[in-house]
Amino acid sequence: MTKNLNLFNTLSNKKEKFLPIDNSKVGMYVCGPTVYDFPHIGNARPLVVFDVLFRLLKKIYGKNKITYVRNITDIDDKIIESSKKNNKSINELTKTITKDFHQDCQYLNCQKPSFEPKATDHIKEMISMVTNLIKNKNAYENEKHVYFSVSSFNEYGKLSNKNSKQLVAGSRVEVSKYKKDPLDFVLWKPSEVSDPGWASPWGRGRPGWHLECSVMSEKFLGKKFDIHGGGLDLVFPHHENEIAQSRCANKTDKFANYWVHNGFVTFDKEKMSKSIGNIVFINKLRENINGQVIRLALLSSHYKQPLDWNERLIQESQNTLDKWYNQFEKIDSEELDDDVLNPLLEDLNTPEYISKLHLLYDESIKGNKSSKVKFLKACNLIGLLEEDKHLWKNFKKSKVKIDESFINQKIKDRNNARIKRDYKLADIIRKELENKGVVIEDKQDQTIWKYK
């Protein structure tokens, strides 16, 4: 199957026809988690978006011709800080978070990447790249710190489409007395005795975050490859720095040909922040919502656009999948028609694709077997309706329970509303609990509740 795929390329700031370097060996690298804390819904979006792209590429070129690499960053300042704060060893912390991350991937029905390299397994290669950069006069050492010299790379800022002054102003660049220029970024830094470290020509230390991805992408995909993906927040400085160090170390004119970035996730139209306390962790969602609901919700907006996470979005996705699962039946694999695939081929337009799924569903309920097959295969392509119908229904029964303190507070709010004769509010609260699977009943002078 050969179809034309168009992707928006951050590097050129326009949508382009995707032309692989080699049709028989398509490569994609996506920045994976830094395992210092449990993944949240913002981390889930690139997982699902690039899983859909992975599935689509396999559909277009053949499943054995796609190499998808997604790394694990298991050494970083944030990890060291978190291990000390939580009084856990680095090894214990990173193993716990990595295991949880894999459970999240399974929960969201994300296929395993071709390779999932860990940063700590590639220190030797990182030292080698730093050595090359110093040799090529693109890096310098200062008191056991090694920095990349941004002024040595003329195309720095091209990905983020900013000049050096714009990049420094309000940017996330590290301040250090060891730098020659504010934009220079760390390649290698010394480690404290109590912190993880490796022997190097510049003393015992550890790699910079940006260096890790450059080395791992090169090892599994080569010095030039097709697609590099990640969240919009990684454009600068992370991806900008990857380009600079990889091209200078390898003396190449390109690093990745296509740069694909997904938009931010907000929570009820507010930026997610630990200080506000509105971060939604995936492992908490696992407690009472089927992962397919989360997956559909994440695909409901175009990947490049912001996505607002809220109860309405979750409920809409739940209702849609409840309806679709009523039509579910096992079928043999079949090719999809061009007209169904077209939205995905146009820069992964999942909202339009989901609209087509609704139309296919309407056709399928008329009883035409071929239309049911078409509907189900179209769902399967984006990772939906791959679960047995009985498992879907049993998940709802077993996971419906919600926090009892939440229920008791709602009952208290309802009773206060009734005291104030605000029966409209009392009825809204009752319906809210019913929607969450909780039935309340007034008996004499108290209110009791039970799960549906």
N, C-alpha and C positions, 0 to 999 in steps of 0.2 A: 504494500500500500504506500503510494507516494502522494503526499498532499502538500500544498504550499502553506507554510506556517509563517505568520507575521508576528513579530514581537517588538514592543517598545524598548529601544536601546537607550539607557541613560547616558551612555557615552556620546551618542550623536544627538540626543534629545529629540528623537523622532522614531516612528514605527518603521521597521525594516523587514524585508523578506529574510527569513532565516536560511542561511546557506552554510551548512556544516563544512568544516575543514576536510572531513572525510565522512561520506555518507554511511560507511560501514563501521564507523567508530566515533559516535557522537559523545562529547564529554560535557558534563555539567558539575560545577562545584558550588555548594551552598554553605554559608557559614552556619555552623551548628552552635550548640549551647556552651556557655562558660559555666561549668558546673559548681557554682558557689551557692546557689539558692534554687528552690523548686521553680520549674517553668510556669509562667502565667499565660493568660489568654493572648497577650501580645506576642509571645514566643510561639504560640500555636498557629498563628496566621501564616508565617512563612513555611512552617511544617506542611500545612495543608495545601497552600498555593503551589509549592514546588513539587509536592507529591502529585498533584494534578498534571503539572507540566511533564514530570517523569513518565506518568502513565500515557500522556498524549504522544510524547516522543517515541515511546515503545510502540504505540499504535501506528505511527507514521513510518518509522524506520525498521521496526522489528525489535523484539524484546532483548535479543542477545547483542544488539548493536549500540546500546546506550550504557555509558558508564556514569553513574551518579555518585558523587563523593560528598559526604557531609561529615565535617570533623567534630571532634570533642575537644574543647579547650580545658585541659585539666591542670594547667599551671598558669597562674595569673595573680596579680596583686589582690584582686577581689577575693580569690579563693583563700589566699593566705590570711587576709583580714577576717573572713568568715570563719575559718577554722579556729582562730584565736578567740573570736567573739563567742562561738558556740562550744569552746573547749573540746574540740574534736581534732583528731589528726587529719592531715591533708588527705591521706589515703582513705580514711573512713568517710570523710565528707564527700569526696569526689565519687567514691563508689556508691554511696547512698543516693546522691543526686542523679548520677548517671543511670542507676537502676530505675529511679522514679521517671526519668526522662523517657526511657524505653517503654515503660508502662503507659506513659502519655501517648507515645507514638502508636502503640497498639490500640489504645482506646480511641484514638482519632482515625483509625484504619489507614495509617500511612504505611506504605510498603517500605521494606528495608532498603537502604541505599546499597549500591554495589560495594562501596568501601566506607568504613567509618573510622578513620585514623585518629589516634590520640596524640596530642602535642608532645607528651613526655616520651613517646616512642620514637621521636624524630629529632632529638637534640643534636645528634651528630651532623645531620643534614643542615640544621639551622646554623651551626658553627661554620660549616663549609660555605654557606651563602654569605654570612657576615664577612668571612675571610675574602671572598670574591669581591664584595662591595668595597672593602678597604683597598684591595689591590687595584680596583678600577677607579679609585679616587672619588667614590660616591659616599664614603663613610669615613669617620674618624674616631679615634679613641681619646678619651680624656679621663684620667684617673679611674681606669677599669670600667668606665661607661663607654659604650660604642653607640654613636648616633649616625643616622642617615643624613647626608647633607642635601637638603631640598634644593638649594641653589644649583646643584650639579645636574639636575634633571629639568630640562626646559619645559616639558609638558605637564609639570605638576599643576594641579588645579583644573585640568581639562574635564575630568569626570564630574566634579561638582560645579563646573562652569563658573569658577571664581578665580580672581587674581590673588596674589599673596597677601595684599592688604585686607581684602575681604575675608580671607581665610583666618587671619590672625584675630580680627575684630570679632569678639563674642564667640570664638570657636572653643572646641574642647581640646586645645593643645596643652601639653604638660609644661609647666614652668620648671626650669632647672638651670642651675648655675653652670652646669657642664656643657650646655649648648652654645654653639656659635651663632645660631639664628633661632628665633622663637618657633619657627615652623619645623625645625629639625626634630626627628622623632627617634625614640630609643630602639635599638636593635638588640642590645645586650646590656644587662645591668648587674652589678655585684649583689650577692645575697648575704643577708645576715647569717651568723653561725647557726641560729635556730631555724632558719628558713630553708626550703628546698634549693639546691644548687648543683651545678655540674662544672667540672673542670673545663677550662677553655684557655686559649692563648692570652686572654685578658683577665684571667683570674677566675676564681669560683663565682658562678653567677647563674642567671637564668635569662631566657629569651624575652623579647618584647612581644606583645600580643600580635601585632601586625605581621611580624616575621613568620609566625607559626603557620598562618594560612598560605602564605606564599610558598613555603617549603612543601606542605602537604599536597597542595593542588598540583605542584610540579611533579612530585613523585608519582602520583596516580594518573595524571592527565597530560603531563608534558609541559614544556616551556610555553607553548601556545595551546589554547583550547577554546571551546565554543561558547559556553554560557557560564557566567558567574552570577549567583543570586544571593539575596539577603534582604533584610529590612531597610527601609529608607534611611533610618538613623545610622546605617553603616557606610553610606556614601562617603562622608567625611567624618573623621580622618581615616577610618579603617581601610576602605577599598581604595581610596586615593593613595594611601601609603603602600598597599599591596602592589599596585601597578608600578609605582616608582621603584621599589626595591627589586621586584621581579625582573622588570625590563632592564634595569641597570646591571643587575648581577649576571643576567644571561645575555645581555647585549642584543635584545630583540626589539622589533618595531611594534609588536603587539604582545598583550598578555592574554586577556580574554576578549573575544570578538563582540560578545553581546553581554550587556550588564542589565539585569532585571531586578527591580526593587519593588517590594510591596509597601503599601501605605501603613500609617499608624492605626492603632486601635485605641479608642477612647471609651470611657465608662460613663454612661448617661451624659454624654457631651462634655465630660471633664477629662483632662489628661490623667492617666493612671499614675499614681504616686504612692510610695510607702508612707510618706508624711501625711497624706490625706486619708490613707487606709482604704483605698478603693481598688486595690490590685486583686484580680480574680485568678487564683491559682488553679491550674488544670486538675490537680489531684483532688481538689475540693469539688469540682464539677463532676468528677468520676463517681462521687458518692450518690448522686441522685438523678443524673441526666445521661441518657445514652449518648455515646461519643458521636454517633451519626447526626444527632441533633446539632451538636457543636460544629461538626464539619459542614453541614448545610448552611448554618448561620454564617460561618466564616466565608463561605463562597457566595453569599447573597449579594455582596457588593463587589465591584470590579477590584482586582487586587491592587491597582495603582491608587485607588481612592481611599480616603479615611473610612474606617468602619466603626460605628458607634455600638458598643455592647450594652444591651439592656434586656429587661425581662420580656418586652414585647417581641423582640427579635427571636429570642429563645422559644417563646410560645408559638410563634408563627411557624418556625421550623419543626417544632414538635407536631403541630397539627397537620402540616404537610406530609410528614413521614408517616403519621398514623393513617392518613388517607391512602398514601401510596402502598403501604404494607398490606392493605386489604387486597391489592391486586398482585401481590408477590407470588411467584411460582418459579421453581428451578427450571432453567433452560440451558441448552447447549450454546456454546459461543458462536456468534455470528458477526459479520462485518456490519458497520453502521453506514447508513446513507450519507452522502456528502452534505445534504441539507441539514442534517442533525449536527454534524461535526463543525460546520462553518463558524459558529460563534467562538468555539475554542481555538480555531485556527486563526481568528482575528484577535490576537493578543489576549488569549485566555479570557474571553468575555463570558464569565460564568453566570452573571445575571441573565443575559440573553439566552444562554444555554439552559438555565433552569426554567425560563419561560417556555422554551420548547419542550422541556420535560412535562410541564403542566398540560400542554397541548397533546403530547403523546399519551399522557394518562387519560385524557378525555376520550381519545380514540380507542384506547385499550379497554375501557369499561363497556364498550359496545359489543365486546365478546369476540372480536377478531383476533385469532391466535397470533398472526404475524405482527399485529400492532402491539400485542403484549410483549412479544419477544423484543421488538424494537425499543419499547419503553424501558424494559429492564436492562438491556445491554447499554442503553444510553445512560442510565443511572449508574450502572457498574463502572463505566468508564471514568467517572469522577469519584468513585469510591463509596457510592451509596447503594442501599438495598442488596448488599453482599452478605447480609446476616439472615439466618433462618427466621421466618415469620414468628415462630414460637419463641425463639430467643428474644426477639424484639418485645413481644408482649410480656414475657416473664421478667425481663429487665425492668419494665415499668412497674410491675407488681412488687418486685423485690427492692427497688430503689426509690420508691415513692416517698419514703419517710424523710421528714425535714426536722430541723432543730426544734426541740420541744420548747426551749426558751422563747423562740420566735412565735410559736403557736400561742403560748401563754400570754405573751405581750399583746398579741393581736386580740385575744379574748378580752384582756383588760381594757384595751383601747375601745373595743366594741361596747363593753359594759358602760364605760364612761360616756360614750356617745348616746347610749340609751337613757342614761340618767339625765343627760342634757336634752333629751327628746329629739336628738339628731338621728332620726331613724334611717334617713338616707345614707349617712355615713356608716351606720351599723350594718346596713344591708350590703354596702360596698365591701366592708371588711369580711363579712360572712362569705360573699362570693369569691373574694380573693383567696380565702382559705380553701374553699371548694375547688378552685382551679389548681391548687397545689395538692389536692388529694385528701383534704381534711374536712370532715363533716362535724359541725357543732350542733349541740342540742341543749336547749334551756330546760332545766328540771328544777322546779320550785325556786330556790334562791341561789342556784349555782348553774354554771355552764359547763357541760362536759363535752369532750371531743373524741373522735376516733378516725382512723384512716379508712378511706373508702374500700 
